[in-house]
């Protein structure tokens, strides 16, 4: 345990049964909870902001949407360097170090949330650093892909990603519960609006320890860092990580590459933000900023001198493969939707159903508290729970029926579900009694989440079959990096369309994108004469 591995050959059945299987499973079962905490820290702003509204923090709803969007942008951008960590720094070194780094935003959030007068920019910085948790997905998936044979890629990657994604659900259930008592001491705040947990509503006037939302993750991160260091392995074979430096050198390389990603993400935020909050004032469109951020990050990493730059040049060969680009788009449909909806759902429920939408002097207003509105904290966990739970099943089905075929089926379901959600969210956002539309809204959203989960598993299978062993890991990381921008785009689009009074337009746009993915998947993998038939 903990030692570096050489001549690790999982495709050799005798080796797999005698040694490989136990090694692979040990690494997988340490990787999963580490990734779970990464998702939790990355996306906990979707729950924290709901409670900030309930406690009367003096921020606009549109400003609170930006916290999840900022975390989404940095988390997605950090997946680009994370894609290449395993070959450069080794799996054990990477998982240990990136898991330990999550303690920084967790501790910071715990202290910042103790003071209702904490300025918005401090929360934005903490959301920015929370992106470290989002970046961890690419390195984790790339790492696990090397431990298992091809016949088990759908299962192993589905388990790692699916159970890792339970960090979203775990966070959405755990945070509301730990805020109800003084687990870490400190002064409580008093609820101005009714809040909720999985087990029921909490009335206004109750005490809330919102700072526990940050501190609670230390209970898991500290032992997981130790487990990663003493229980995981680096694979030193040529096709994985042949030239790993000593641990201090590996940590230094990882830090330097993360800093490049953070600088590029910060530049993107600067381009988009108004001058009043420290931005450029140019208000550049997010659709222009994202390609700029991605390109700058890729180029910045490529310019690293010495062995790291040479290593990246070899891994960048994935960009010359047309299947890299096809799978990037298709995977964005599945995982991008899952992670984006996970980040936005709780606040969307609060804003759409927690307020009555009343016309005053010919103008629709959205500021009247709806006493009959559902508690966002009671229901928001359901979608991510279903999406994560079903993901390994999607991988196993794809192992039997083919990944592209399963992806095609779920894509059609996603189009229909998105259009249905669009209809009910439009009805609710123009109604004085929006709660009457909540059940069909939630039901269709749960179907949409289930489809994204199955599609995540099926796309893992396609990538594992369509690429050779050396390219499959980096491609998994790269596609996950681009798809993770869904955690930025979806909350951003929802926030903009809420402000414009047309939230249904967001879902219409997503449905159109899903239809484009259906065409791409068919052309590459399902049509007669497809490049690779139903991988």
C-alpha positions as CSV (number, residue, x, y, z in Angstrom):
1,X,0.0,0.0,0.0
2,X,1.3,3.4,-0.9
3,X,4.2,2.2,-3.0
4,X,4.7,2.9,-6.7
5,X,3.7,0.2,-9.1
6,X,5.6,-1.1,-12.2
7,X,4.5,-3.5,-14.8
8,X,0.8,-3.0,-13.9
9,X,-1.1,-4.9,-16.7
10,X,-4.8,-5.1,-15.9
11,X,-5.6,-6.5,-19.4
12,X,-3.6,-9.6,-18.4
13,X,-6.3,-11.8,-16.9
14,X,-4.0,-13.8,-14.6
15,X,-2.4,-10.6,-13.3
16,X,-5.8,-9.0,-12.8
17,X,-7.1,-11.9,-10.8
18,X,-4.0,-12.4,-8.7
19,X,-3.0,-8.8,-7.9
20,X,-4.6,-6.1,-10.1
21,X,-8.2,-6.4,-9.0
22,X,-7.4,-5.8,-5.3
23,X,-5.1,-2.9,-6.1
24,X,-7.6,-1.3,-8.4
25,X,-10.5,-1.6,-6.0
26,X,-8.5,-0.2,-3.1
27,X,-7.6,2.9,-5.2
28,X,-11.2,3.2,-6.4
29,X,-12.6,3.1,-2.9
30,X,-10.3,5.8,-1.7
31,X,-10.8,7.8,-4.8
32,X,-14.6,7.8,-4.5
33,X,-15.0,9.6,-1.1
34,X,-12.2,12.0,-2.0
35,X,-14.0,13.0,-5.2
36,X,-17.3,13.2,-3.2
37,X,-15.8,15.9,-1.0
38,X,-14.5,17.7,-4.1
39,X,-18.0,17.9,-5.5
40,X,-19.4,19.0,-2.1
41,X,-17.0,21.9,-1.6
42,X,-17.3,22.9,-5.3
43,X,-21.1,23.1,-5.3
44,X,-22.1,23.9,-1.8
45,X,-22.8,27.6,-2.7
46,X,-26.1,26.4,-4.3
47,X,-27.3,25.5,-0.8
48,X,-25.4,28.2,1.2
49,X,-26.9,31.0,-0.9
50,X,-30.4,29.7,-0.2
51,X,-29.8,30.0,3.5
52,X,-28.2,33.4,3.1
53,X,-31.5,34.6,1.7
54,X,-33.4,33.0,4.6
55,X,-31.0,34.8,7.0
56,X,-31.4,38.2,5.3
57,X,-27.8,38.6,4.0
58,X,-27.9,41.9,2.2
59,X,-27.3,40.7,-1.4
60,X,-29.4,40.7,-4.5
61,X,-30.7,37.3,-5.7
62,X,-28.8,37.8,-9.0
63,X,-25.6,38.5,-7.0
64,X,-26.0,35.2,-5.1
65,X,-26.4,33.3,-8.4
66,X,-22.9,34.6,-9.3
67,X,-21.3,32.6,-6.4
68,X,-22.3,29.3,-7.9
69,X,-21.3,30.6,-11.4
70,X,-17.9,31.7,-10.2
71,X,-17.2,28.3,-8.6
72,X,-18.4,26.7,-11.7
73,X,-16.1,28.7,-14.0
74,X,-13.0,28.0,-11.9
75,X,-13.8,24.4,-11.3
76,X,-14.2,23.8,-15.0
77,X,-11.0,25.7,-15.9
78,X,-9.0,23.8,-13.3
79,X,-10.1,20.6,-14.9
80,X,-7.9,21.4,-17.9
81,X,-4.6,21.2,-16.0
82,X,-6.0,18.4,-13.8
83,X,-6.5,16.4,-16.9
84,X,-2.7,16.0,-17.2
85,X,-1.7,15.6,-13.6
86,X,-1.6,11.8,-13.5
87,X,1.1,11.4,-16.1
88,X,3.1,14.3,-14.8
89,X,2.8,13.8,-11.0
90,X,1.3,10.4,-10.4
91,X,-2.1,9.3,-9.1
92,X,-1.3,8.9,-5.4
93,X,0.5,12.3,-5.2
94,X,-2.3,14.0,-7.1
95,X,-5.3,12.7,-5.2
96,X,-3.6,13.3,-1.8
97,X,-2.6,16.9,-2.6
98,X,-5.7,18.0,-4.3
99,X,-7.9,16.6,-1.6
100,X,-5.8,18.4,1.1
101,X,-6.2,21.7,-0.8
102,X,-10.0,21.5,-0.3
103,X,-9.4,22.4,3.3
104,X,-8.6,26.0,2.3
105,X,-12.0,27.1,0.9
106,X,-13.8,25.0,3.5
107,X,-12.1,26.8,6.4
108,X,-12.5,30.2,4.7
109,X,-16.2,29.7,4.1
110,X,-16.7,28.7,7.8
111,X,-15.1,31.9,9.0
112,X,-16.8,34.2,6.4
113,X,-20.3,32.9,7.1
114,X,-20.0,33.8,10.8
115,X,-20.5,37.5,9.9
116,X,-23.6,38.7,8.0
117,X,-21.6,41.8,7.1
118,X,-18.9,39.9,5.2
119,X,-18.6,41.7,1.8
120,X,-19.7,40.0,-1.4
121,X,-16.1,40.1,-2.8
122,X,-14.9,37.8,0.0
123,X,-17.6,35.2,-0.8
124,X,-16.6,35.5,-4.4
125,X,-13.0,34.8,-3.6
126,X,-14.0,31.7,-1.6
127,X,-16.3,30.6,-4.4
128,X,-13.3,31.1,-6.8
129,X,-11.1,28.8,-4.6
130,X,-13.9,26.2,-4.3
131,X,-13.3,25.5,-7.9
132,X,-10.3,23.3,-6.7
133,X,-12.9,20.7,-5.9
134,X,-14.4,20.8,-9.4
135,X,-11.0,20.4,-11.0
136,X,-10.4,17.2,-9.0
137,X,-12.8,15.3,-11.2
138,X,-10.6,15.2,-14.2
139,X,-7.5,13.9,-12.4
140,X,-9.6,11.4,-10.5
141,X,-11.2,9.9,-13.6
142,X,-8.0,9.8,-15.5
143,X,-6.3,8.0,-12.6
144,X,-9.0,5.3,-12.2
145,X,-9.1,4.6,-16.0
146,X,-5.5,3.2,-15.7
147,X,-6.3,0.7,-13.0
148,X,-9.1,-1.3,-14.6
149,X,-9.2,-3.4,-17.9
150,X,-11.3,-2.1,-20.8
151,X,-14.1,-4.6,-20.2
152,X,-14.7,-2.9,-16.8
153,X,-14.3,0.8,-17.8
154,X,-18.0,1.5,-17.9
155,X,-18.4,0.1,-14.4
156,X,-15.3,1.5,-12.8
157,X,-15.6,5.0,-14.2
158,X,-19.3,5.0,-13.6
159,X,-18.7,4.0,-9.9
160,X,-16.0,6.6,-9.4
161,X,-18.0,9.4,-11.1
162,X,-21.4,8.3,-9.9
163,X,-20.6,7.8,-6.3
164,X,-18.3,10.8,-6.4
165,X,-21.2,12.8,-7.7
166,X,-23.0,11.8,-4.5
167,X,-21.0,14.7,-3.0
168,X,-23.7,17.0,-4.4
169,X,-26.5,15.0,-2.7
170,X,-24.5,14.5,0.5
171,X,-23.8,18.2,0.7
172,X,-27.4,19.1,0.0
173,X,-28.6,16.8,2.8
174,X,-25.8,17.3,5.3
175,X,-25.4,21.1,5.2
176,X,-29.0,21.9,6.1
177,X,-28.8,19.4,9.0
178,X,-25.5,20.5,10.5
179,X,-26.7,24.2,10.4
180,X,-29.4,23.3,13.0
181,X,-27.0,22.9,16.0
182,X,-23.7,24.2,17.2
183,X,-21.4,21.5,16.0
184,X,-18.3,23.8,15.9
185,X,-19.5,26.4,18.4
186,X,-19.8,30.0,17.4
187,X,-22.7,32.4,17.5
188,X,-25.9,31.4,15.7
189,X,-27.9,33.6,13.4
190,X,-31.7,33.9,13.4
191,X,-33.8,32.8,10.4
192,X,-35.9,35.6,8.9
193,X,-37.7,33.2,6.5
194,X,-38.7,29.6,6.9
195,X,-35.9,27.2,6.0
196,X,-35.9,23.4,5.7
197,X,-34.0,20.1,5.9
198,X,-34.6,16.7,4.5
199,X,-36.8,15.9,7.6
200,X,-39.0,19.0,7.7
201,X,-39.3,22.8,7.7
202,X,-37.6,25.0,10.2
203,X,-39.7,28.1,11.2
204,X,-38.5,31.7,11.0
205,X,-37.0,32.8,14.3
206,X,-35.0,29.6,14.7
207,X,-31.2,29.6,15.4
208,X,-29.0,28.6,12.5
209,X,-25.2,27.9,12.5
210,X,-24.6,28.6,8.8
211,X,-20.8,28.5,9.3
212,X,-21.0,24.8,9.8
213,X,-21.5,24.5,6.0
214,X,-17.8,25.1,5.6
215,X,-16.3,23.6,8.7
216,X,-18.1,20.2,8.5
217,X,-16.0,19.1,5.5
218,X,-12.8,19.0,7.6
219,X,-14.3,16.0,9.4
220,X,-13.9,14.1,6.1
221,X,-11.0,15.9,4.3
222,X,-8.4,15.3,7.0
223,X,-8.8,11.5,7.2
224,X,-9.2,11.2,3.4
225,X,-5.9,13.0,2.9
226,X,-4.2,10.4,5.1
227,X,-6.0,7.5,3.3
228,X,-4.9,8.9,-0.1
229,X,-1.3,9.1,1.0
230,X,-1.0,5.7,2.7
231,X,-3.5,3.7,0.6
232,X,-3.2,4.8,-3.1
233,X,-0.5,4.1,-5.7
234,X,1.4,5.8,-8.5
235,X,1.7,3.7,-11.6
236,X,5.2,4.2,-13.1
237,X,4.6,2.4,-16.4
238,X,5.4,4.1,-19.8
239,X,1.8,4.6,-20.8
240,X,0.8,6.1,-17.4
241,X,3.4,8.0,-15.3
242,X,7.0,7.1,-16.3
243,X,8.8,10.1,-14.9
244,X,7.2,11.1,-11.6
245,X,9.3,13.5,-9.5
246,X,9.6,13.2,-5.7
247,X,6.4,14.2,-3.8
248,X,7.5,17.7,-3.1
249,X,8.4,18.2,-6.8
250,X,5.0,16.7,-7.8
251,X,3.1,19.0,-5.4
252,X,5.0,22.0,-6.8
253,X,4.2,21.1,-10.4
254,X,0.5,20.6,-9.5
255,X,0.4,23.9,-7.7
256,X,2.1,25.8,-10.6
257,X,-0.4,24.3,-13.1
258,X,-3.4,25.1,-10.9
259,X,-2.1,28.7,-10.6
260,X,-2.1,29.0,-14.4
261,X,-5.7,27.8,-14.5
262,X,-6.7,30.2,-11.7
263,X,-5.1,33.1,-13.5
264,X,-6.9,32.3,-16.7
265,X,-10.3,31.9,-14.9
266,X,-9.7,35.2,-13.0
267,X,-9.0,36.9,-16.4
268,X,-12.3,35.6,-17.7
269,X,-14.2,36.8,-14.7
270,X,-12.5,40.2,-15.1
271,X,-13.6,40.5,-18.7
272,X,-17.2,39.7,-17.7
273,X,-17.7,41.7,-14.5
274,X,-18.7,45.4,-14.3
275,X,-16.1,47.9,-13.1
276,X,-18.1,48.5,-9.9
277,X,-17.1,45.1,-8.5
278,X,-13.5,45.1,-9.8
279,X,-14.1,43.9,-13.3
280,X,-13.0,45.4,-16.6
281,X,-16.4,47.1,-17.2
282,X,-16.3,45.6,-20.8
283,X,-19.1,43.1,-19.8
284,X,-17.8,40.7,-22.4
285,X,-20.3,37.9,-23.3
286,X,-19.8,34.6,-21.5
287,X,-20.0,32.8,-24.9
288,X,-16.8,34.8,-26.0
289,X,-15.1,34.5,-22.6
290,X,-15.2,30.8,-22.2
291,X,-13.3,29.9,-25.4
292,X,-10.8,32.6,-24.5
293,X,-10.3,31.1,-21.0
294,X,-10.0,27.5,-22.4
295,X,-7.5,28.6,-25.1
296,X,-5.4,30.6,-22.7
297,X,-5.2,27.8,-20.2
298,X,-4.2,25.2,-22.8
299,X,-1.6,27.5,-24.2
300,X,-0.3,28.6,-20.8
301,X,0.3,25.0,-19.8
302,X,2.0,24.2,-23.1
303,X,4.5,27.0,-22.4
304,X,5.8,25.4,-19.2
305,X,9.5,24.7,-19.9
306,X,11.3,21.4,-19.5
307,X,9.9,18.0,-19.0
308,X,6.4,19.1,-18.0
309,X,6.0,21.0,-21.3
310,X,7.3,18.0,-23.3
311,X,5.0,15.7,-21.4
312,X,2.0,17.9,-22.2
313,X,3.0,18.0,-25.9
314,X,2.7,14.3,-26.0
315,X,-0.7,14.3,-24.2
316,X,-2.0,17.2,-26.5
317,X,-2.0,14.7,-29.3
318,X,-5.6,14.0,-28.3
319,X,-6.6,17.3,-29.9
320,X,-5.7,15.9,-33.3
321,X,-8.3,13.1,-32.9
322,X,-11.8,14.0,-34.2
323,X,-13.4,11.8,-31.6
324,X,-12.0,14.0,-28.9
325,X,-14.1,16.8,-30.2
326,X,-17.2,14.7,-30.8
327,X,-17.1,13.3,-27.3
328,X,-16.4,16.7,-25.8
329,X,-19.8,17.9,-27.1
330,X,-21.7,14.8,-26.3
331,X,-20.2,14.6,-22.8
332,X,-21.1,18.2,-22.2
333,X,-24.7,17.4,-22.8
334,X,-24.7,14.7,-20.1
335,X,-22.3,15.8,-17.4
336,X,-22.6,19.5,-18.1
337,X,-26.3,19.3,-17.6
338,X,-26.0,17.3,-14.4
339,X,-23.5,19.6,-12.8
340,X,-25.2,22.8,-14.0
341,X,-28.6,21.8,-12.8
342,X,-27.1,20.6,-9.5
343,X,-25.6,24.0,-8.9
344,X,-28.7,25.9,-9.9
345,X,-31.7,23.8,-8.7
346,X,-31.9,24.8,-5.1
347,X,-31.8,28.5,-5.8
348,X,-34.2,28.1,-8.8
349,X,-36.7,26.4,-6.6
350,X,-36.4,29.2,-4.0
351,X,-36.7,32.0,-6.5
352,X,-39.5,30.6,-8.6
353,X,-41.7,28.8,-6.0
354,X,-40.7,30.6,-2.8
355,X,-42.1,33.9,-4.0
356,X,-45.5,35.0,-5.4
357,X,-45.3,36.6,-8.8
358,X,-47.8,39.4,-8.9
359,X,-48.4,42.2,-11.4
360,X,-48.3,45.7,-9.9
361,X,-49.2,48.7,-12.1
362,X,-48.6,46.6,-15.1
363,X,-45.2,45.3,-14.0
364,X,-44.6,41.7,-12.8
365,X,-43.0,41.6,-9.4
366,X,-41.1,38.7,-7.8
367,X,-40.4,39.9,-4.2
368,X,-43.5,38.8,-2.2
369,X,-42.8,35.8,0.0
370,X,-45.0,32.8,-0.8
371,X,-46.0,31.2,2.5
372,X,-47.1,28.0,0.6
373,X,-43.9,27.7,-1.3
374,X,-41.9,24.4,-1.0
375,X,-38.6,24.4,0.9
376,X,-35.7,24.3,-1.6
377,X,-33.5,22.5,1.0
378,X,-36.1,19.7,1.3
379,X,-36.2,18.9,-2.4
380,X,-33.0,20.1,-4.2
381,X,-31.1,17.0,-3.2
382,X,-33.4,14.6,-5.1
383,X,-32.2,15.4,-8.7
384,X,-28.4,15.0,-8.0
385,X,-29.2,11.9,-5.9
386,X,-31.0,10.2,-8.8
387,X,-28.4,11.4,-11.4
388,X,-25.5,10.1,-9.4
389,X,-27.2,6.8,-8.2
390,X,-28.1,5.8,-11.7
391,X,-24.8,6.6,-13.4
392,X,-23.1,3.3,-12.6
393,X,-26.2,1.5,-14.0
394,X,-25.8,3.6,-17.2
395,X,-22.2,2.4,-17.5
396,X,-23.2,-1.3,-17.0
397,X,-26.0,-1.0,-19.5
398,X,-23.6,0.6,-22.0
399,X,-21.1,-2.2,-21.4
400,X,-23.7,-4.6,-22.7
401,X,-25.6,-2.6,-25.4
402,X,-23.0,-0.1,-26.5
403,X,-22.4,3.4,-25.3
404,X,-23.6,5.4,-28.3
405,X,-26.9,3.6,-28.5
406,X,-27.7,4.3,-24.9
407,X,-26.6,7.9,-25.3
408,X,-29.0,8.3,-28.2
409,X,-31.9,7.1,-26.2
410,X,-31.3,9.3,-23.2
411,X,-30.7,12.3,-25.4
412,X,-34.2,12.1,-26.8
413,X,-35.5,11.9,-23.2
414,X,-33.5,15.0,-22.3
415,X,-35.0,17.0,-25.1
416,X,-38.6,16.1,-24.1
417,X,-37.9,16.7,-20.3
418,X,-36.3,20.1,-20.9
419,X,-39.2,21.3,-22.9
420,X,-41.6,20.1,-20.2
421,X,-39.7,21.8,-17.4
422,X,-39.6,25.0,-19.6
423,X,-43.4,25.0,-19.8
424,X,-44.0,24.5,-16.0
425,X,-41.3,27.0,-15.0
426,X,-42.9,29.6,-17.3
427,X,-46.3,29.0,-15.7
428,X,-45.0,29.2,-12.2
429,X,-42.9,32.3,-12.7
430,X,-46.0,34.3,-13.8
431,X,-48.4,33.0,-11.1
432,X,-49.3,34.3,-7.7
433,X,-49.6,30.7,-6.6
434,X,-46.6,29.0,-8.2
435,X,-46.7,26.0,-5.8
436,X,-49.5,24.5,-8.0
437,X,-46.9,23.8,-10.7
438,X,-44.2,22.4,-8.4
439,X,-45.0,18.7,-8.6
440,X,-44.8,18.4,-12.4
441,X,-41.8,20.7,-12.5
442,X,-39.9,18.6,-10.0
443,X,-41.0,15.3,-11.6
444,X,-39.8,16.3,-15.0
445,X,-36.6,17.6,-13.6
446,X,-36.0,14.3,-11.9
447,X,-36.4,12.5,-15.2
448,X,-33.9,15.0,-16.7
449,X,-31.4,14.2,-14.0
450,X,-31.9,10.5,-14.4
451,X,-31.2,10.8,-18.1
452,X,-28.0,12.8,-17.5
453,X,-26.8,10.1,-15.1
454,X,-27.4,7.3,-17.5
455,X,-25.8,9.3,-20.3
456,X,-22.7,9.9,-18.1
457,X,-22.2,6.2,-17.8
458,X,-22.7,5.5,-21.4
459,X,-20.3,8.2,-22.6
460,X,-17.6,6.8,-20.3
461,X,-18.0,3.5,-22.1
462,X,-17.7,5.2,-25.5
463,X,-14.5,7.0,-24.6
464,X,-12.9,3.9,-23.2
465,X,-13.6,2.0,-26.4
466,X,-12.9,4.7,-28.9
467,X,-9.5,5.7,-27.6
468,X,-6.3,3.7,-26.9
469,X,-5.1,3.3,-23.3
470,X,-2.7,6.2,-23.4
471,X,-5.3,8.7,-24.8
472,X,-8.4,7.5,-22.9
473,X,-7.3,9.0,-19.6
474,X,-6.5,12.5,-20.9
475,X,-9.6,12.5,-23.1
476,X,-11.7,11.6,-20.1
477,X,-10.1,14.5,-18.2
478,X,-10.4,17.0,-21.1
479,X,-14.1,16.2,-21.9
480,X,-14.9,16.5,-18.2
481,X,-13.1,19.8,-18.1
482,X,-15.2,21.3,-20.9
483,X,-18.4,19.7,-19.7
484,X,-17.9,21.2,-16.2
485,X,-18.4,24.7,-17.6
486,X,-22.1,23.7,-17.3
487,X,-21.7,24.5,-13.6
488,X,-20.9,28.1,-14.8
489,X,-23.2,28.4,-17.8
490,X,-26.4,27.0,-16.3
491,X,-26.5,29.1,-13.1
492,X,-25.4,32.1,-15.1
493,X,-28.1,31.6,-17.8
494,X,-30.8,30.9,-15.1
495,X,-29.8,34.0,-13.2
496,X,-30.0,36.2,-16.4
497,X,-33.3,34.8,-17.5
498,X,-34.8,35.1,-14.1
499,X,-33.9,38.7,-14.1
500,X,-35.4,39.1,-17.5
501,X,-38.6,37.3,-16.4
502,X,-38.2,34.5,-19.0
503,X,-36.6,31.5,-17.2
504,X,-38.2,29.1,-19.8
505,X,-35.8,30.5,-22.4
506,X,-32.9,28.8,-20.6
507,X,-34.5,25.4,-21.0
508,X,-35.5,26.0,-24.6
509,X,-31.8,26.7,-25.4
510,X,-30.6,23.6,-23.6
511,X,-33.2,21.5,-25.5
512,X,-31.8,22.8,-28.8
513,X,-28.3,21.9,-27.7
514,X,-29.4,18.3,-26.8
515,X,-30.9,18.0,-30.3
516,X,-27.6,18.9,-31.9
517,X,-25.9,16.3,-29.7
518,X,-28.3,13.6,-31.0
519,X,-27.2,14.5,-34.6
520,X,-23.5,14.3,-33.7
521,X,-23.8,11.0,-31.8
522,X,-25.7,9.5,-34.8
523,X,-23.2,10.7,-37.4
524,X,-20.1,9.5,-35.6
525,X,-21.2,6.3,-34.0
526,X,-24.7,5.0,-35.1
527,X,-25.2,5.8,-38.8
528,X,-24.4,3.2,-41.5
529,X,-20.7,3.6,-42.1
530,X,-20.1,5.3,-38.8
531,X,-16.4,6.0,-37.9
532,X,-16.7,3.5,-34.9
533,X,-19.9,1.5,-34.7
534,X,-21.7,1.9,-31.3
535,X,-18.6,2.1,-29.1
